[in-house]
Amino acid sequence: MRGKRLFLTGAMLFLSVSCFLPVFLSSAAEAADAPFHIGIVTGTVSQSEDDLRGAEVSHSTLICGNKL
């Protein structure tokens, strides 16, 4: 049972790497030649905490009627 599970795990790993590796390699080569690149900018943890605190204050002020 353990040998069969190990064989199936190895087979799945081999198939996934052999099928998707060429896609990733060709995509990287094509991306280097692209006339534009897409970048994603994310906020820091402290910015997210500030946004959360601001939303909590807005909610308590506008929805609940609490004053600061």
Buried (B, 14 or more C-beta within 10 A) or exposed (E): EEEEEEEEEEEEEEEEEEEEEEEEEEEEEEEEEEEEEEEEEEEEEEEEEEEEEEEEEEEEEEEEEEEE
